[in-house]
Amino acid sequence: MVFCIVSVIVLDKIGSIIFFLTEVLLTCVTAILGNYLLINYSPNKAFWVLPLVVITIVAFGIAVIFTDILRMACSTVFLCFCMQHTRPRRAAGAARSPGQAQRGGVLSAGRTGEDVERHDGSPERPYYMPEKLQKFVDRRAKESTDLARP
């Protein structure tokens, strides 16, 4: 769980920087293109600053809207990974609990806390997750205990 919290914080900060730089880059490209078009093709060469400022502000607003949508999509995908990461796994051949039998063996997201209490990662009650993810979790747990040693 700590791994997910740290990952969310790091991803959020790095993602915020990348999305902000994208917004600035799109705004600068729009401003440069607008400046070129206004200077070269405007019938009135004296008044090009105000339209350029308006174009730049509108471009920044549109860039913010689109990157916010993309930011929400990226956050949703990563939070789904974290939910999958914290979901328990059922050992092969292990009996289902009565609640799982009623739901047809499908674990609902609202019952994750209860399932984690039933499956604590011990050899008697292992987590329910794919083997590849289990290897990843075991490796992370081993790395964190190695770092914690003096």
N, CA, C and O of each residue as an XYZ file, in Angstrom:
600
protein
N       0.816     -1.189      0.000
C       0.000      0.000      0.000
C       0.860      1.254      0.000
O       0.524      2.240     -0.657
N       1.972      1.224      0.734
C       2.867      2.378      0.770
C       3.446      2.611     -0.616
O       3.620      3.754     -1.038
N       3.749      1.513     -1.331
C       4.264      1.625     -2.683
C       3.287      2.394     -3.568
O       3.704      3.244     -4.355
N       2.003      2.106     -3.449
C       1.000      2.794     -4.261
C       0.924      4.272     -3.905
O       0.790      5.114     -4.793
N       1.007      4.597     -2.629
C       0.925      5.993     -2.209
C       2.105      6.776     -2.757
O       1.931      7.867     -3.301
N       3.301      6.230     -2.617
C       4.492      6.907     -3.131
C       4.418      7.019     -4.651
O       4.768      8.059     -5.209
N       3.974      5.977     -5.319
C       3.861      6.004     -6.777
C       2.865      7.053     -7.235
O       3.111      7.759     -8.213
N       1.750      7.162     -6.539
C       0.748      8.162     -6.900
C       1.320      9.573     -6.733
O       1.102     10.431     -7.588
N       2.042      9.815     -5.653
C       2.610     11.140     -5.422
C       3.641     11.477     -6.495
O       3.615     12.569     -7.063
N       4.541     10.548     -6.772
C       5.583     10.794     -7.783
C       4.955     10.985     -9.148
O       5.316     11.916     -9.869
N       4.015     10.116     -9.519
C       3.368     10.229    -10.816
C       2.602     11.540    -10.936
O       2.600     12.160    -11.999
N       1.960     11.962     -9.868
C       1.203     13.197     -9.897
C       2.115     14.401    -10.110
O       1.798     15.277    -10.915
N       3.233     14.457     -9.408
C       4.143     15.605     -9.534
C       4.832     15.633    -10.892
O       4.900     16.682    -11.532
N       5.348     14.480    -11.337
C       6.004     14.436    -12.641
C       4.986     14.701    -13.756
O       5.274     15.417    -14.716
N       3.805     14.121    -13.616
C       2.755     14.357    -14.606
C       2.331     15.804    -14.666
O       2.066     16.326    -15.749
N       2.261     16.468    -13.517
C       1.889     17.888    -13.500
C       2.919     18.728    -14.237
O       2.562     19.640    -14.983
N       4.187     18.425    -14.032
C       5.246     19.177    -14.723
C       5.169     18.944    -16.230
O       5.258     19.890    -17.012
N       5.004     17.691    -16.632
C       4.941     17.378    -18.061
C       3.724     18.020    -18.707
O       3.830     18.582    -19.797
N       2.573     17.948    -18.056
C       1.373     18.550    -18.624
C       1.484     20.069    -18.683
O       1.017     20.675    -19.648
N       2.088     20.700    -17.681
C       2.270     22.153    -17.715
C       3.201     22.549    -18.856
O       2.933     23.515    -19.571
N       4.298     21.804    -19.029
C       5.205     22.111    -20.137
C       4.523     21.912    -21.489
O       4.805     22.644    -22.438
N       3.642     20.942    -21.582
C       2.874     20.738    -22.810
C       1.955     21.921    -23.069
O       1.851     22.392    -24.202
N       1.284     22.408    -22.018
C       0.414     23.576    -22.166
C       1.207     24.792    -22.635
O       0.764     25.517    -23.526
N       2.376     25.017    -22.040
C       3.209     26.159    -22.418
C       3.706     26.010    -23.856
O       3.704     26.978    -24.617
N       4.128     24.808    -24.228
C       4.615     24.571    -25.588
C       3.516     24.818    -26.619
O       3.760     25.476    -27.630
N       2.318     24.304    -26.380
C       1.212     24.535    -27.311
C       0.867     26.017    -27.416
O       0.579     26.519    -28.502
N       0.897     26.710    -26.289
C       0.599     28.140    -26.294
C       1.670     28.917    -27.064
O       1.347     29.819    -27.836
N       2.934     28.571    -26.855
C       4.018     29.261    -27.565
C       3.951     29.029    -29.070
O       4.146     29.958    -29.855
N       3.677     27.795    -29.471
C       3.565     27.498    -30.904
C       2.405     28.280    -31.519
O       2.528     28.815    -32.621
N       1.292     28.344    -30.813
C       0.137     29.093    -31.308
C       0.452     30.583    -31.386
O       0.068     31.246    -32.349
N       1.145     31.114    -30.387
C       1.498     32.531    -30.385
C       2.468     32.858    -31.525
O       2.324     33.890    -32.181
N       3.438     32.000    -31.760
C       4.402     32.243    -32.845
C       3.703     32.177    -34.205
O       3.932     33.025    -35.068
N       2.854     31.172    -34.389
C       2.109     31.052    -35.641
C       1.165     32.242    -35.823
O       1.068     32.794    -36.919
N       0.476     32.634    -34.764
C      -0.411     33.804    -34.837
C       0.346     35.079    -35.136
O      -0.122     35.909    -35.914
N       1.519     35.249    -34.524
C       2.343     36.426    -34.788
C       2.746     36.470    -36.263
O       2.655     37.517    -36.905
N       3.184     35.346    -36.789
C       3.579     35.273    -38.194
C       2.409     35.635    -39.107
O       2.560     36.434    -40.031
N       1.245     35.044    -38.845
C       0.079     35.309    -39.694
C      -0.395     36.748    -39.581
O      -0.756     37.358    -40.588
N      -0.401     37.299    -38.380
C      -0.883     38.679    -38.203
C       0.071     39.687    -38.827
O      -0.385     40.670    -39.411
N       1.347     39.482    -38.725
C       2.305     40.440    -39.289
C       2.325     40.355    -40.809
O       2.389     41.384    -41.482
N       2.273     39.154    -41.358
C       2.407     38.999    -42.809
C       1.108     39.167    -43.590
O       1.139     39.605    -44.740
N      -0.029     38.828    -42.993
C      -1.276     38.817    -43.761
C      -2.340     39.784    -43.251
O      -3.445     39.800    -43.793
N      -2.058     40.576    -42.249
C      -3.042     41.516    -41.723
C      -3.092     42.766    -42.599
O      -2.047     43.295    -42.978
N      -4.310     43.250    -42.928
C      -4.395     44.468    -43.743
C      -3.940     45.701    -42.946
O      -3.417     46.656    -43.519
N      -4.143     45.671    -41.624
C      -3.749     46.802    -40.786
C      -2.534     46.366    -39.962
O      -2.692     45.666    -38.962
N      -1.346     46.761    -40.358
C      -0.110     46.317    -39.711
C       0.110     46.978    -38.354
O       0.984     46.540    -37.607
N      -0.654     48.023    -38.007
C      -0.416     48.768    -36.770
C      -1.003     48.058    -35.549
O      -0.452     48.165    -34.454
N      -2.099     47.342    -35.719
C      -2.793     46.742    -34.574
C      -2.727     45.214    -34.639
O      -3.685     44.570    -35.067
N      -1.641     44.655    -34.232
C      -1.503     43.204    -34.235
C      -1.253     42.644    -32.834
O      -1.337     41.434    -32.625
N      -0.945     43.528    -31.868
C      -0.602     43.049    -30.532
C      -1.836     42.552    -29.780
O      -1.803     41.470    -29.195
N      -2.909     43.317    -29.787
C      -4.112     42.916    -29.048
C      -4.704     41.598    -29.567
O      -5.021     40.729    -28.755
N      -4.864     41.416    -30.875
C      -5.353     40.110    -31.337
C      -4.410     38.961    -30.959
O      -4.864     37.858    -30.656
N      -3.104     39.222    -30.978
C      -2.150     38.182    -30.607
C      -2.284     37.807    -29.138
O      -2.193     36.629    -28.790
N      -2.499     38.797    -28.269
C      -2.693     38.516    -26.844
C      -3.967     37.695    -26.629
O      -3.968     36.749    -25.841
N      -5.036     38.046    -27.316
C      -6.298     37.310    -27.185
C      -6.123     35.871    -27.695
O      -6.576     34.922    -27.055
N      -5.472     35.722    -28.834
C      -5.232     34.380    -29.379
C      -4.414     33.536    -28.407
O      -4.710     32.358    -28.210
N      -3.391     34.126    -27.801
C      -2.529     33.400    -26.870
C      -3.296     32.973    -25.619
O      -3.139     31.845    -25.151
N      -4.115     33.857    -25.083
C      -4.897     33.513    -23.884
C      -5.897     32.404    -24.187
O      -6.050     31.474    -23.396
N      -6.572     32.495    -25.319
C      -7.545     31.461    -25.698
C      -6.827     30.130    -25.939
O      -7.320     29.076    -25.537
N      -5.678     30.179    -26.588
C      -4.913     28.947    -26.839
C      -4.483     28.297    -25.528
O      -4.544     27.074    -25.393
N      -4.050     29.104    -24.562
C      -3.658     28.530    -23.272
C      -4.872     27.894    -22.576
O      -4.759     26.813    -21.998
N      -6.032     28.566    -22.631
C      -7.244     28.002    -22.027
C      -7.643     26.677    -22.646
O      -8.008     25.741    -21.935
N      -7.575     26.592    -23.975
C      -7.916     25.347    -24.654
C      -6.906     24.256    -24.315
O      -7.284     23.104    -24.098
N      -5.616     24.615    -24.269
C      -4.585     23.630    -23.913
C      -4.797     23.104    -22.495
O      -4.612     21.912    -22.247
N      -5.180     23.969    -21.572
C      -5.441     23.547    -20.191
C      -6.617     22.573    -20.136
O      -6.564     21.569    -19.425
N      -7.661     22.868    -20.878
C      -8.838     21.989    -20.881
C      -8.466     20.595    -21.398
O      -8.819     19.590    -20.780
N      -7.761     20.534    -22.519
C      -7.408     19.234    -23.095
C      -6.418     18.467    -22.220
O      -6.551     17.253    -22.064
N      -5.443     19.144    -21.655
C      -4.495     18.425    -20.807
C      -5.131     17.984    -19.496
O      -4.728     16.968    -18.929
N      -6.120     18.731    -19.004
C      -6.832     18.272    -17.803
C      -7.600     16.981    -18.074
O      -7.645     16.092    -17.224
N      -8.197     16.881    -19.246
C      -8.893     15.643    -19.604
C      -7.907     14.489    -19.704
O      -8.174     13.392    -19.212
N      -6.773     14.735    -20.337
C      -5.744     13.701    -20.445
C      -5.181     13.332    -19.076
O      -4.896     12.163    -18.819
N      -5.019     14.321    -18.195
C      -4.523     14.075    -16.838
C      -5.502     13.188    -16.064
O      -5.080     12.280    -15.347
N      -6.792     13.443    -16.203
C      -7.790     12.604    -15.523
C      -7.756     11.167    -16.042
O      -7.890     10.221    -15.265
N      -7.577     11.002    -17.351
C      -7.509      9.659    -17.919
C      -6.274      8.916    -17.400
O      -6.362      7.740    -17.046
N      -5.134      9.592    -17.353
C      -3.913      8.950    -16.844
C      -4.063      8.593    -15.372
O      -3.640      7.515    -14.956
N      -4.654      9.474    -14.581
C      -4.862      9.190    -13.160
C      -5.799      8.006    -12.967
O      -5.583      7.175    -12.084
N      -6.831      7.929    -13.783
C      -7.774      6.820    -13.680
C      -7.100      5.488    -13.979
O      -7.313      4.505    -13.269
N      -6.294      5.458    -15.020
C      -5.597      4.216    -15.373
C      -4.639      3.816    -14.250
O      -4.566      2.641    -13.891
N      -3.912      4.772    -13.698
C      -2.965      4.440    -12.642
C      -3.677      4.010    -11.365
O      -3.207      3.100    -10.682
N      -4.792      4.639    -11.026
C      -5.537      4.224     -9.837
C      -6.126      2.828    -10.022
O      -6.229      2.069     -9.058
N      -6.511      2.484    -11.244
C      -6.978      1.118    -11.503
C      -5.849      0.129    -11.281
O      -6.077     -0.961    -10.755
N      -4.619      0.496    -11.677
C      -3.465     -0.364    -11.409
C      -3.265     -0.527     -9.913
O      -3.005     -1.632     -9.436
N      -3.384      0.564     -9.170
C      -3.201      0.475     -7.712
C      -4.288     -0.375     -7.070
O      -4.006     -1.124     -6.134
N      -5.520     -0.277     -7.550
C      -6.593     -1.118     -7.006
C      -6.300     -2.588     -7.306
O      -6.516     -3.450     -6.454
N      -5.816     -2.871     -8.498
C      -5.469     -4.244     -8.849
C      -4.285     -4.707     -8.014
O      -4.212     -5.873     -7.625
N      -3.359     -3.795     -7.738
C      -2.160     -4.120     -6.956
C      -2.529     -4.493     -5.522
O      -1.887     -5.362     -4.931
N      -3.545     -3.857     -4.957
C      -3.915     -4.124     -3.569
C      -4.996     -5.187     -3.445
O      -5.349     -5.578     -2.332
N      -5.528     -5.662     -4.571
C      -6.557     -6.701     -4.499
C      -5.960     -8.026     -4.095
O      -4.867     -8.370     -4.545
N      -6.635     -8.765     -3.275
C      -6.105    -10.070     -2.873
C      -6.260    -11.097     -3.979
O      -7.120    -10.950     -4.848
N      -5.442    -12.124     -3.955
C      -5.583    -13.215     -4.920
C      -5.892    -14.502     -4.170
O      -5.483    -14.679     -3.023
N      -6.606    -15.382     -4.822
C      -6.974    -16.651     -4.214
C      -5.980    -17.709     -4.645
O      -5.646    -17.804     -5.826
N      -5.519    -18.479     -3.732
C      -4.558    -19.542     -4.048
C      -5.252    -20.615     -4.872
O      -6.459    -20.825     -4.757
N      -4.479    -21.281     -5.691
C      -5.035    -22.345     -6.522
C      -5.592    -23.443     -5.629
O      -4.898    -23.933     -4.738
N      -6.821    -23.825     -5.859
C      -7.447    -24.898     -5.096
C      -8.012    -24.452     -3.760
O      -8.570    -25.273     -3.032
N      -7.886    -23.171     -3.414
C      -8.406    -22.701     -2.131
C      -9.927    -22.577     -2.213
O     -10.486    -22.241     -3.258
N     -10.565    -22.851     -1.109
C     -12.024    -22.770     -1.068
C     -12.452    -21.315     -1.053
O     -11.779    -20.454     -0.487
N     -13.577    -21.065     -1.683
C     -14.112    -19.712     -1.700
C     -14.849    -19.425     -0.409
O     -15.397    -20.317      0.240
N     -14.844    -18.145     -0.057
C     -15.633    -17.733      1.099
C     -17.106    -17.689      0.686
O     -17.398    -17.645     -0.509
N     -18.041    -17.699      1.644
C     -19.461    -17.662      1.269
C     -19.817    -16.423      0.454
O     -20.652    -16.494     -0.447
N     -19.191    -15.289      0.762
C     -19.478    -14.066      0.008
C     -19.024    -14.173     -1.428
O     -19.705    -13.688     -2.332
N     -17.877    -14.806     -1.655
C     -17.391    -14.975     -3.013
C     -18.250    -15.979     -3.764
O     -18.465    -15.827     -4.967
N     -18.735    -16.985     -3.088
C     -19.580    -17.976     -3.742
C     -20.890    -17.331     -4.190
O     -21.399    -17.668     -5.259
N     -21.449    -16.407     -3.394
C     -22.677    -15.739     -3.770
C     -22.477    -14.826     -4.974
O     -23.387    -14.655     -5.785
N     -21.281    -14.236     -5.091
C     -21.004    -13.335     -6.209
C     -20.411    -14.093     -7.393
O     -19.968    -13.462     -8.353
N     -20.390    -15.383     -7.357
C     -19.855    -16.169     -8.451
C     -18.343    -16.152     -8.506
O     -17.767    -16.359     -9.574
N     -17.690    -15.912     -7.395
C     -16.238    -15.920     -7.359
C     -15.597    -14.606     -7.753
O     -14.370    -14.499     -7.741
N     -16.375    -13.615     -8.098
C     -15.829    -12.322     -8.502
C     -15.708    -11.442     -7.264
O     -16.661    -11.292     -6.499
N     -14.530    -10.866     -7.080
C     -14.320     -9.980     -5.937
C     -14.762     -8.575     -6.313
O     -14.280     -8.017     -7.298
N     -15.661     -8.005     -5.550
C     -16.087     -6.635     -5.836
C     -15.135     -5.659     -5.174
O     -14.499     -5.983     -4.170
N     -15.036     -4.449     -5.744
C     -14.075     -3.464     -5.233
C     -14.428     -3.023     -3.817
O     -13.534     -2.659     -3.052
N     -15.698     -3.045     -3.452
C     -16.094     -2.607     -2.126
C     -15.699     -3.580     -1.029
O     -15.710     -3.213      0.146
N     -15.352     -4.804     -1.377
C     -15.049     -5.832     -0.387
C     -13.539     -6.059     -0.253
O     -13.119     -7.023      0.386
N     -12.729     -5.194     -0.842
C     -11.287     -5.412     -0.855
C     -10.709     -5.470      0.544
O      -9.876     -6.332      0.825
N     -11.129     -4.570      1.437
C     -10.590     -4.553      2.786
C     -10.854     -5.856      3.527
O      -9.969     -6.374      4.207
N     -12.056     -6.382      3.400
C     -12.399     -7.641      4.046
C     -11.577     -8.783      3.462
O     -11.111     -9.652      4.199
N     -11.398     -8.788      2.160
C     -10.630     -9.853      1.520
C      -9.164     -9.788      1.908
O      -8.518    -10.828      2.034
N      -8.623     -8.595      2.101
C      -7.235     -8.468      2.528
C      -7.067     -9.043      3.926
O      -6.022     -9.612      4.238
N      -8.087     -8.901      4.777
C      -8.016     -9.503      6.104
C      -8.033    -11.026      6.004
O      -7.382    -11.703      6.801
N      -8.760    -11.566      5.046
C      -8.808    -13.016      4.870
C      -7.536    -13.550      4.222
O      -7.100    -14.661      4.524
N      -6.944    -12.760      3.335
C      -5.744    -13.166      2.592
C      -4.630    -12.188      2.947
O      -4.483    -11.138      2.322
N      -3.847    -12.552      3.963
C      -2.830    -11.628      4.463
C      -1.454    -11.838      3.849
O      -0.506    -11.180      4.278
N      -1.297    -12.698      2.892
C      -0.018    -12.941      2.235
C       0.804    -14.041      2.876
O       1.889    -14.357      2.389
N       0.322    -14.623      3.938
C       1.037    -15.730      4.572
C       0.868    -16.989      3.709
O      -0.017    -17.039      2.855
N       1.708    -17.996      3.928
C       1.568    -19.219      3.124
C       0.192    -19.880      3.289
O      -0.301    -20.522      2.361
N      -0.423    -19.727      4.456
C      -1.745    -20.321      4.663
C      -2.843    -19.526      3.953
O      -3.830    -20.098      3.491
N      -2.663    -18.184      3.867
C      -3.670    -17.311      3.244
C      -2.983    -16.373      2.248
O      -2.816    -15.189      2.541
N      -2.582    -16.879      1.079
C      -1.847    -16.042      0.119
C      -2.758    -15.024     -0.570
O      -3.981    -15.161     -0.569
N      -2.135    -14.006     -1.154
C      -2.875    -12.988     -1.897
C      -3.432    -13.572     -3.190
O      -2.910    -14.556     -3.714
N      -4.494    -12.957     -3.697
C      -5.100    -13.352     -4.952
C      -4.662    -12.352     -6.012
O      -5.210    -11.252     -6.080
N      -3.688    -12.711     -6.839
C      -3.204    -11.860     -7.919
C      -2.463    -12.713     -8.924
O      -2.078    -13.842     -8.621
N      -2.259    -12.179    -10.126
C      -1.499    -12.943    -11.131
C      -0.062    -13.182    -10.667
O       0.481    -12.413     -9.873
N       0.540    -14.250    -11.169
C       1.887    -14.634    -10.748
C       2.907    -13.540    -11.056
O       3.805    -13.294    -10.251
N       2.781    -12.880    -12.210
C       3.722    -11.818    -12.587
C       3.657    -10.669    -11.581
O       4.689    -10.144    -11.163
N       2.447    -10.285    -11.198
C       2.289     -9.227    -10.209
C       2.773     -9.690     -8.839
O       3.330     -8.890     -8.086
N       2.575    -10.955     -8.501
C       3.051    -11.484     -7.217
C       4.576    -11.418     -7.147
O       5.132    -11.068     -6.106
N       5.251    -11.750     -8.240
C       6.721    -11.651     -8.261
C       7.164    -10.210     -8.075
O       8.134     -9.941     -7.365
N       6.460     -9.287     -8.708
C       6.778     -7.867     -8.574
C       6.601     -7.402     -7.131
O       7.458     -6.699     -6.594
N       5.499     -7.790     -6.506
C       5.230     -7.401     -5.112
C       6.268     -8.011     -4.181
O       6.767     -7.339     -3.278
N       6.592     -9.275     -4.396
C       7.605     -9.923     -3.553
C       8.957     -9.244     -3.698
O       9.660     -9.042     -2.708
N       9.325     -8.893     -4.924
C      10.601     -8.214     -5.144
C      10.618     -6.847     -4.462
O      11.618     -6.473     -3.849
N       9.528     -6.107     -4.563
C       9.436     -4.795     -3.896
C       9.504     -4.943     -2.377
O      10.167     -4.155     -1.702
N       8.830     -5.934     -1.852
C       8.857     -6.146     -0.395
C      10.266     -6.504      0.066
O      10.716     -6.036      1.112
N      10.955     -7.325     -0.704
C      12.325     -7.698     -0.362
C      13.253     -6.475     -0.423
O      14.107     -6.298      0.445
N      13.079     -5.639     -1.447
C      13.896     -4.426     -1.565
C      13.649     -3.470     -0.397
O      14.586     -2.868      0.128
N      12.388     -3.334      0.005
C      12.086     -2.416      1.103
C      12.628     -2.934      2.431
O      13.055     -2.141      3.271
N      12.619     -4.260      2.637
C      13.197     -4.785      3.890
C      14.719     -4.689      3.860
O      15.346     -4.481      4.898
N      15.321     -4.839      2.671
C      16.775     -4.675      2.571
C      17.182     -3.234      2.863
O      18.216     -3.001      3.490
N      16.392     -2.278      2.422
C      16.696     -0.872      2.677
C      16.480     -0.495      4.137
O      17.139      0.405      4.656
N      15.552     -1.187      4.798
C      15.238     -0.867      6.190
C      16.303     -1.369      7.162
O      16.394     -0.891      8.293
N      17.099     -2.327      6.720
C      18.149     -2.849      7.616
C      19.248     -1.822      7.784
O      19.592     -1.115      6.836
N      19.819     -1.729      9.018
C      20.896     -0.743      9.242
C      22.218     -1.148      8.624
O      23.201     -0.415      8.736
